[in-house]
Amino acid sequence: MTNLFSALINDEAGFIVSAELVLVATIGVLGLLVGLSEIAWGLNEEMEDVGAAFGSVNQSYAYRGTAGCKGYIAGSHFEDEYDECDSQFNLSCDIYAEPESY
């Protein structure tokens, strides 16, 4: 048993391989973190584009009333107003915004 234990202590055949594996794994994880950060940024920008497209749809409507010999129906009208944050480029992760105090 002592010979086996001393042989394991003195065996350094796998040391270089494991050190290289740790180095490669560390570089790989750092690369994945940077890549996932860029994917998240791109996804946020695309979702902002979709939101801006929905916000730019004009929802105004109007219809005329009708009138005849025995009655009438009044028309109706609605005009879509500009909403805050309805445009593109409202999302920015680089600028720190102070929280609003109530």
C-alpha positions as CSV (number, residue, x, y, z in Angstrom):
1,M,0.0,0.0,0.0
2,T,2.9,2.4,0.8
3,N,4.4,1.7,-2.6
4,L,1.1,2.5,-4.4
5,F,0.7,5.7,-2.4
6,S,4.3,6.9,-3.1
7,A,3.8,5.9,-6.8
8,L,0.7,8.1,-7.0
9,I,2.5,11.0,-5.3
10,N,5.5,10.8,-7.6
11,D,3.4,10.3,-10.7
12,E,3.2,13.6,-12.6
13,A,2.3,12.3,-16.0
14,G,-1.2,13.9,-16.1
15,F,-0.2,17.2,-14.5
16,I,0.5,19.1,-17.7
17,V,-2.6,17.8,-19.4
18,S,-4.9,18.9,-16.4
19,A,-3.2,22.3,-16.2
20,E,-3.8,22.9,-19.9
21,L,-7.4,21.7,-19.5
22,V,-8.0,24.2,-16.8
23,L,-6.5,27.0,-18.9
24,V,-8.5,26.0,-22.0
25,A,-11.7,25.7,-19.9
26,T,-11.2,29.1,-18.3
27,I,-10.6,30.8,-21.7
28,G,-13.7,29.0,-23.1
29,V,-15.9,30.1,-20.2
30,L,-14.8,33.7,-20.5
31,G,-15.5,33.6,-24.3
32,L,-18.9,32.2,-23.6
33,L,-19.7,35.0,-21.2
34,V,-18.7,37.6,-23.7
35,G,-20.7,35.9,-26.4
36,L,-23.8,35.6,-24.3
37,S,-23.5,39.2,-23.3
38,E,-23.5,40.2,-27.0
39,I,-26.4,37.9,-27.7
40,A,-28.4,39.5,-24.9
41,W,-27.6,43.0,-26.1
42,G,-28.6,42.1,-29.7
43,L,-31.8,40.5,-28.5
44,N,-32.7,43.6,-26.5
45,E,-32.2,45.8,-29.5
46,E,-34.4,43.6,-31.7
47,M,-37.2,43.5,-29.1
48,E,-37.0,47.3,-28.9
49,D,-37.4,47.4,-32.7
50,V,-40.5,45.2,-32.5
51,G,-41.9,47.4,-29.7
52,A,-41.2,50.6,-31.8
53,A,-42.9,49.0,-34.7
54,F,-46.0,48.2,-32.6
55,G,-45.9,51.8,-31.2
56,S,-45.7,53.4,-34.7
57,V,-48.9,51.7,-35.9
58,N,-51.6,54.4,-36.2
59,Q,-54.6,53.3,-34.3
60,S,-56.8,56.2,-35.3
61,Y,-60.3,55.4,-36.7
62,A,-63.3,57.3,-37.8
63,Y,-66.6,56.5,-39.3
64,R,-69.4,58.7,-40.5
65,G,-72.9,58.6,-39.2
66,T,-75.9,57.7,-41.4
67,A,-79.2,59.5,-41.6
68,G,-82.5,58.5,-43.1
69,C,-86.3,59.4,-42.9
70,K,-86.9,57.6,-39.6
71,G,-83.6,58.0,-37.7
72,Y,-79.9,58.5,-37.7
73,I,-76.7,57.0,-36.3
74,A,-74.0,59.4,-35.1
75,G,-70.4,58.8,-36.3
76,S,-67.4,58.4,-34.1
77,H,-63.8,59.5,-34.1
78,F,-60.6,58.5,-32.3
79,E,-57.2,60.0,-32.8
80,D,-54.0,58.1,-31.7
81,E,-51.7,60.3,-29.7
82,Y,-47.9,60.0,-29.3
83,D,-47.0,57.9,-26.3
84,E,-43.8,58.3,-24.3
85,C,-41.1,55.8,-25.2
86,D,-43.0,55.0,-28.4
87,S,-39.9,55.5,-30.6
88,Q,-36.8,53.5,-31.3
89,F,-33.5,53.9,-29.4
90,N,-35.1,54.3,-26.0
91,L,-33.3,51.3,-24.6
92,S,-29.7,51.9,-23.6
93,C,-27.7,49.8,-21.1
94,D,-24.7,52.1,-21.1
95,I,-26.4,55.0,-19.4
96,Y,-27.1,54.8,-15.7
97,A,-30.6,56.1,-14.9
98,E,-31.4,57.4,-11.4
99,P,-34.4,55.8,-9.8
100,E,-37.4,58.1,-9.5
101,S,-38.2,59.2,-6.0
102,Y,-41.8,59.3,-5.0
